Amino acid sequence: MIPYLDLKRVTDSFEPGLSKVLENAVKSGWYIRGKECEKFEREFAEFCGVKFCIGVANGLEALTLIFKAYIQMGRLHVGDAVIVPANTYIASILAVSEAGLVPVLTDPDPLTYNLSVEGVKRALSPKVKAILAVDLYGRAIPGNALSEFAKIHDLILVEDAAQGHGALENHQRAGSFGDAAGFSFYPGKNLGALGDAGAVTTSDPELASVVRTLSNYGSEQKYVNILKGVNSRLDELQAAILSYKLLRLDEDNAKRSRIAEKYLRGILNPLVILPNPGKPGEHVWHVFAVRSSYRKALQDHLTKYGVGTLIHYPIPPHRQNAYAEFGEQYFPIAEEIAETELSLPLYAQMTENEISKVIEAVNAFHV
C-alpha cells in the first residue's frame, strides 16, 4: 500500500540529526520560550522576509491572536466583518469568530482555488474591515494584487499561510504578504513539528509586541499582566525541531515540485481534472488536489490499486452545523470543489516506483 502520507518515513529522513537536536533541547533544562524558540523565531522571520516571528501553540491560535491584537490596537472592533474564502478549512473561519469578528464568505478563483480580488469585490461592504486570504493546498495567494486592493480600501490583509511554507509570488515568500500571517506547523505540513505548533509573522512592531503579550497571559513581565491574554506559546522541543527541519525546507519543497511535475505530465485520464501549477515556486504542493465527477469511484479504484488518498475538505464551512447561520448561502465553486476534490500522495520521501504506480493507477481508472 502506498500511504497518502508516511510521517514516520518523513521523520526518519531527518535522522540521526533530529534526535540529537531533541536530546540537546531536553538536556538544556529550559522548555518554554527559551533560546531554541528565539532561534527559530529569528530564522523563520528571515526565511519569510519579515521583521518579526512569534512562536505560538498552533495555527488556529496564530490567526486568532492576530485578529485579537488588531482589536486591542483599535484597528479592528468586535463585530467588524472579515472576508474569507468559502472553500478553506474551517480553522480559518473559526479564528475570525473566536476573535469576535464576523466572517463573510466568498467563492474562490476556479483556476487557483485561492481568494481573488474579484472574490473580495463580490463580498465587500462598509462592514468589512479585513481580508483573510489562504495559501490553499500550498499555493501562494495573489499577494501583490490583494495587498494593493487592501491598501486602496483601507483594509487589513491577513494571510493564512498554514499550508504555504516557502511558497513564492514574484520572489516574495508566503508569510510576508499583507499585514500579518499565521502559520501552522502541524506534523503533516511541509514544515512540520512533532506535535502542534504555530507562528505569527509580521513586519509591524506594534502588532508583534501585542501578539507576543497576548500569547503569554497578557504579560510582558512575569506576574505583571497588562492585557487579558491566553497561554499560547511555542515550546523549546518543537522550536528546536522546526529550526532543524527549516534548513531543508526549500530542498524538500523542490522534491515535492518534481513529483507534482511528474503527476502533471503523466496523468492523462480525461476523467481527472489536474491542478493548475502556476509559476515556478508559486505552489509548494502541500496537497496535490485533483478533481473528478466520479470521486467515490476513483477513490475506491485507487484503494484497490493500493494507493492511499484523502479528501480536502468534503463539507464546506457554510454547510457545517457549527455555522448553521450560513445554511442559506450558496457558493457554487466552493461546493463543486468539496464534492469533487481528491488528494493524491505527495511528499518528498516518495520513491520513483511509488510515483509511477500512482500515475499508473489514476490512468487505469474508468467508468
C-alpha positions as CSV (number, residue, x, y, z in Angstrom):
1,M,0.0,0.0,0.0
2,I,1.3,3.5,-0.9
3,P,0.2,5.6,2.1
4,Y,-1.2,9.1,1.5
5,L,1.5,10.3,3.9
6,D,4.1,8.3,5.8
7,L,5.1,10.6,8.7
8,K,7.5,8.0,10.1
9,R,9.4,7.9,6.8
10,V,9.4,11.7,6.8
11,T,10.8,11.9,10.4
12,D,13.3,9.1,9.8
13,S,14.8,11.1,6.9
14,F,16.0,13.7,9.4
15,E,17.9,11.2,11.5
16,P,20.2,11.0,13.3
17,G,20.4,14.7,13.5
18,L,16.9,15.2,14.7
19,S,17.3,13.0,17.7
20,K,20.5,14.9,18.6
21,V,18.7,18.2,18.4
22,L,15.9,16.9,20.6
23,E,18.5,15.5,23.1
24,N,20.2,18.8,23.4
25,A,16.9,20.6,23.9
26,V,15.9,18.2,26.6
27,K,19.2,18.5,28.4
28,S,19.1,22.3,28.3
29,G,16.6,22.3,31.3
30,W,14.6,25.1,29.7
31,Y,11.4,24.2,27.9
32,I,9.2,27.3,27.2
33,R,10.3,30.4,25.3
34,G,14.0,30.0,25.7
35,K,16.9,30.1,23.3
36,E,15.5,27.5,20.9
37,C,12.3,29.5,20.4
38,E,14.3,32.7,20.0
39,K,16.5,31.0,17.4
40,F,13.6,29.6,15.4
41,E,11.7,32.9,15.5
42,R,14.8,34.7,14.2
43,E,15.4,32.2,11.5
44,F,11.8,31.8,10.3
45,A,11.3,35.6,10.1
46,E,14.4,35.8,7.9
47,F,13.2,32.9,5.8
48,C,9.8,34.6,5.2
49,G,11.3,38.0,4.6
50,V,9.7,39.8,7.6
51,K,11.0,41.5,10.7
52,F,9.2,39.5,13.4
53,C,8.1,36.0,14.1
54,I,6.2,35.0,17.3
55,G,6.0,31.3,18.1
56,V,2.6,30.2,19.3
57,A,0.8,26.9,20.2
58,N,-0.8,26.2,16.8
59,G,-2.1,27.6,13.6
60,L,-5.6,28.4,14.7
61,E,-4.3,30.4,17.6
62,A,-1.8,32.2,15.4
63,L,-4.7,33.6,13.3
64,T,-6.9,34.3,16.3
65,L,-4.2,36.2,18.1
66,I,-3.6,38.4,15.0
67,F,-7.3,39.4,15.0
68,K,-7.4,39.9,18.8
69,A,-4.2,42.0,18.6
70,Y,-5.8,44.3,16.0
71,I,-8.8,44.7,18.2
72,Q,-6.5,45.6,21.1
73,M,-4.7,48.1,18.9
74,G,-8.0,49.7,17.9
75,R,-7.5,48.7,14.2
76,L,-10.5,46.4,14.4
77,H,-13.6,46.3,16.6
78,V,-15.8,43.4,17.7
79,G,-18.5,42.9,15.1
80,D,-16.4,44.0,12.2
81,A,-16.6,41.8,9.1
82,V,-13.7,39.8,7.6
83,I,-13.8,38.4,4.0
84,V,-12.8,34.7,3.9
85,P,-12.7,32.2,1.0
86,A,-15.7,29.8,1.2
87,N,-13.5,26.7,0.4
88,T,-11.0,27.0,3.2
89,Y,-10.5,24.6,6.1
90,I,-12.9,25.7,8.9
91,A,-10.0,26.8,11.1
92,S,-9.6,30.0,9.1
93,I,-13.2,30.9,9.8
94,L,-13.1,29.8,13.4
95,A,-10.2,32.3,14.1
96,V,-12.4,35.1,12.8
97,S,-15.3,34.0,15.0
98,E,-13.2,33.4,18.1
99,A,-11.9,37.0,17.9
100,G,-15.4,38.4,18.0
101,L,-15.4,39.3,14.3
102,V,-17.9,38.3,11.6
103,P,-16.8,36.0,8.7
104,V,-18.1,36.9,5.3
105,L,-17.6,34.1,2.7
106,T,-16.9,34.4,-0.9
107,D,-16.2,31.9,-3.7
108,P,-12.6,31.4,-4.7
109,D,-11.0,31.7,-8.2
110,P,-12.0,28.5,-10.0
111,L,-8.5,28.1,-11.5
112,T,-6.3,28.6,-8.5
113,Y,-8.8,27.8,-5.7
114,N,-7.5,30.8,-3.9
115,L,-9.1,34.1,-3.0
116,S,-9.0,36.7,-5.8
117,V,-9.6,40.4,-5.9
118,E,-12.8,39.7,-7.9
119,G,-14.0,37.5,-5.0
120,V,-13.2,40.2,-2.5
121,K,-15.1,42.7,-4.5
122,R,-18.2,40.5,-4.5
123,A,-18.2,40.4,-0.7
124,L,-17.1,44.0,0.0
125,S,-19.4,46.1,2.2
126,P,-19.0,49.0,4.6
127,K,-18.8,46.5,7.5
128,V,-15.8,44.7,6.0
129,K,-12.5,45.8,7.7
130,A,-10.2,42.9,6.9
131,I,-9.4,40.2,4.4
132,L,-8.2,36.7,5.3
133,A,-6.6,35.0,2.3
134,V,-5.5,31.4,2.4
135,D,-2.5,29.7,0.7
136,L,-4.7,26.7,-0.1
137,Y,-3.1,23.4,-0.8
138,G,0.3,25.1,-0.8
139,R,-0.3,27.7,-3.5
140,A,0.7,31.3,-2.7
141,I,-2.1,33.8,-2.6
142,P,-2.1,36.6,-5.2
143,G,-0.4,38.7,-2.5
144,N,0.5,41.8,-4.6
145,A,-2.9,42.3,-6.0
146,L,-4.7,41.6,-2.7
147,S,-2.3,43.9,-0.8
148,E,-2.8,46.7,-3.3
149,F,-6.6,46.3,-3.1
150,A,-6.5,46.3,0.7
151,K,-4.4,49.5,0.8
152,I,-6.8,51.3,-1.6
153,H,-9.8,50.3,0.5
154,D,-8.1,50.7,3.9
155,L,-8.5,47.0,4.8
156,I,-6.2,44.8,6.9
157,L,-4.8,41.9,4.9
158,V,-4.1,38.7,6.9
159,E,-2.6,35.6,5.3
160,D,-3.4,32.1,6.4
161,A,-0.1,30.5,5.5
162,A,-0.8,27.2,7.3
163,Q,-0.3,25.3,4.0
164,G,2.1,27.7,2.2
165,H,5.5,27.2,3.8
166,G,8.1,28.5,1.3
167,A,5.6,29.3,-1.5
168,L,6.5,32.3,-3.7
169,E,4.9,35.1,-5.6
170,N,7.3,37.2,-7.6
171,H,10.2,36.0,-5.4
172,Q,8.3,37.0,-2.2
173,R,7.6,34.3,0.4
174,A,4.3,33.2,1.8
175,G,4.0,34.8,5.3
176,S,5.2,38.2,4.1
177,F,2.1,39.4,2.1
178,G,-0.1,42.0,3.7
179,D,0.0,43.0,7.3
180,A,0.5,39.6,9.1
181,A,0.3,35.9,8.6
182,G,-0.5,32.9,10.7
183,F,1.4,29.6,10.2
184,S,0.6,26.0,11.4
185,F,3.4,23.5,11.9
186,Y,1.1,20.5,12.3
187,P,3.2,17.4,11.7
188,G,1.8,16.8,8.2
189,K,2.8,20.3,6.9
190,N,5.7,20.9,4.6
191,L,7.5,22.3,7.7
192,G,6.0,20.1,10.4
193,A,6.7,19.8,14.1
194,L,6.3,16.6,16.1
195,G,3.1,17.9,17.7
196,D,1.1,21.1,17.5
197,A,2.9,24.4,16.8
198,G,2.3,27.7,15.1
199,A,3.7,31.2,14.5
200,V,2.7,34.7,13.6
201,T,4.9,36.6,11.1
202,T,4.7,40.4,10.5
203,S,6.9,43.4,9.9
204,D,4.7,45.6,12.2
205,P,6.5,46.1,15.5
206,E,3.3,47.1,17.4
207,L,1.4,44.0,16.2
208,A,4.3,41.7,17.0
209,S,4.5,43.2,20.5
210,V,0.8,42.8,21.2
211,V,0.6,39.3,19.8
212,R,3.6,38.2,22.0
213,T,2.0,39.8,25.1
214,L,-1.5,38.3,24.4
215,S,0.0,34.8,23.9
216,N,1.8,35.0,27.2
217,Y,-1.2,35.6,29.6
218,G,-1.2,39.2,28.6
219,S,2.2,39.6,30.3
220,E,5.5,41.2,29.3
221,Q,6.9,40.7,32.7
222,K,6.2,37.8,35.0
223,Y,3.2,38.3,37.3
224,V,2.5,41.7,35.6
225,N,-0.5,41.3,33.3
226,I,-1.3,44.3,31.2
227,L,-3.8,42.6,28.8
228,K,-6.4,39.8,29.1
229,G,-4.3,37.2,27.3
230,V,-4.1,33.5,26.8
231,N,-1.5,30.8,27.1
232,S,-0.3,30.1,23.5
233,R,3.5,29.5,23.3
234,L,5.8,27.5,21.2
235,D,7.8,25.1,23.4
236,E,11.5,24.6,23.1
237,L,11.3,21.0,21.8
238,Q,9.1,21.9,18.8
239,A,11.2,25.1,18.2
240,A,14.4,23.0,18.0
241,I,12.7,20.5,15.6
242,L,11.5,23.3,13.4
243,S,14.8,25.1,13.2
244,Y,16.5,21.8,12.2
245,K,13.9,21.0,9.6
246,L,13.8,24.5,8.2
247,L,17.3,24.0,6.9
248,R,15.9,21.5,4.4
249,L,12.6,23.1,3.6
250,D,13.5,24.5,0.2
251,E,15.1,21.3,-0.8
252,D,12.1,19.2,0.2
253,N,9.7,21.7,-1.5
254,A,11.8,21.2,-4.7
255,K,11.3,17.5,-4.4
256,R,7.6,18.0,-4.0
257,S,7.5,20.1,-7.1
258,R,9.4,17.5,-9.1
259,I,6.8,14.8,-8.0
260,A,4.0,17.2,-9.0
261,E,5.5,17.8,-12.4
262,K,5.6,14.0,-12.9
263,Y,2.0,13.7,-12.0
264,L,1.0,16.7,-14.2
265,R,2.9,15.1,-17.2
266,G,2.0,11.5,-16.5
267,I,-1.7,11.6,-15.5
268,L,-3.6,11.6,-18.8
269,N,-7.0,10.4,-17.7
270,P,-9.8,12.7,-19.0
271,L,-12.0,11.8,-16.0
272,V,-9.5,13.5,-13.7
273,I,-9.0,17.3,-13.6
274,L,-5.4,18.2,-12.7
275,P,-4.5,21.3,-10.5
276,N,-3.1,24.4,-12.2
277,P,0.6,24.6,-11.2
278,G,1.1,28.3,-11.5
279,K,4.6,29.8,-11.9
280,P,7.7,28.1,-10.7
281,G,7.8,28.2,-6.9
282,E,4.3,29.6,-6.6
283,H,3.0,26.2,-5.5
284,V,4.8,24.1,-2.8
285,W,2.3,21.2,-3.2
286,H,1.2,20.7,0.4
287,V,-1.7,18.9,-1.3
288,F,-1.9,17.6,-4.8
289,A,-5.6,18.1,-5.3
290,V,-7.2,16.5,-8.4
291,R,-10.9,16.7,-9.1
292,S,-13.3,14.2,-10.6
293,S,-17.1,13.9,-11.0
294,Y,-16.6,10.3,-10.2
295,R,-14.7,10.9,-6.9
296,K,-16.1,8.0,-4.9
297,A,-15.4,5.5,-7.7
298,L,-12.0,6.9,-8.3
299,Q,-11.1,6.7,-4.6
300,D,-12.4,3.1,-4.4
301,H,-10.4,2.3,-7.5
302,L,-7.2,3.7,-6.1
303,T,-7.7,1.9,-2.8
304,K,-7.9,-1.4,-4.7
305,Y,-4.7,-0.4,-6.5
306,G,-3.0,0.1,-3.2
307,V,-2.9,3.9,-3.4
308,G,-4.0,6.0,-0.3
309,T,-5.9,9.2,-0.8
310,L,-7.6,11.9,1.3
311,I,-10.4,14.4,0.7
312,H,-9.8,18.0,1.5
313,Y,-12.5,19.1,2.5
314,P,-15.7,17.1,2.0
315,I,-18.1,19.6,3.8
316,P,-17.5,23.3,3.1
317,P,-17.7,25.5,6.2
318,H,-21.1,27.0,5.3
319,R,-22.6,23.5,5.3
320,Q,-21.2,22.7,8.8
321,N,-23.6,22.6,11.8
322,A,-21.1,24.9,13.5
323,Y,-22.0,27.6,11.0
324,A,-25.7,27.0,10.6
325,E,-26.2,30.7,10.1
326,F,-24.6,30.3,6.7
327,G,-27.0,27.5,5.7
328,E,-29.0,29.5,3.2
329,Q,-25.9,30.8,1.4
330,Y,-24.7,29.2,-1.8
331,F,-21.1,29.2,-3.1
332,P,-21.1,27.1,-6.3
333,I,-17.4,26.9,-6.8
334,A,-16.6,26.0,-3.2
335,E,-19.3,23.4,-3.2
336,E,-18.1,21.9,-6.5
337,I,-14.6,21.6,-5.1
338,A,-15.9,20.0,-1.9
339,E,-17.9,17.4,-4.0
340,T,-15.1,16.5,-6.4
341,E,-11.7,17.0,-4.8
342,L,-9.4,14.1,-4.1
343,S,-5.8,14.4,-2.8
344,L,-3.1,12.0,-4.1
345,P,0.0,11.0,-2.2
346,L,2.8,13.6,-2.4
347,Y,5.7,14.1,0.0
348,A,9.4,14.4,-0.5
349,Q,10.3,10.9,0.6
350,M,8.2,9.1,-2.1
351,T,10.1,6.7,-4.3
352,E,10.2,6.7,-8.1
353,N,8.4,3.4,-8.1
354,E,5.6,4.8,-5.9
355,I,5.2,7.8,-8.1
356,S,4.9,5.7,-11.2
357,K,2.4,3.4,-9.5
358,V,0.2,6.3,-8.5
359,I,0.2,7.6,-12.1
360,E,-0.5,4.1,-13.5
361,A,-3.4,3.7,-11.1
362,V,-5.0,7.0,-11.9
363,N,-4.7,6.4,-15.7
364,A,-6.3,2.9,-15.3
365,F,-9.5,4.4,-13.8
366,H,-12.6,4.2,-16.0
367,V,-16.3,4.1,-15.5
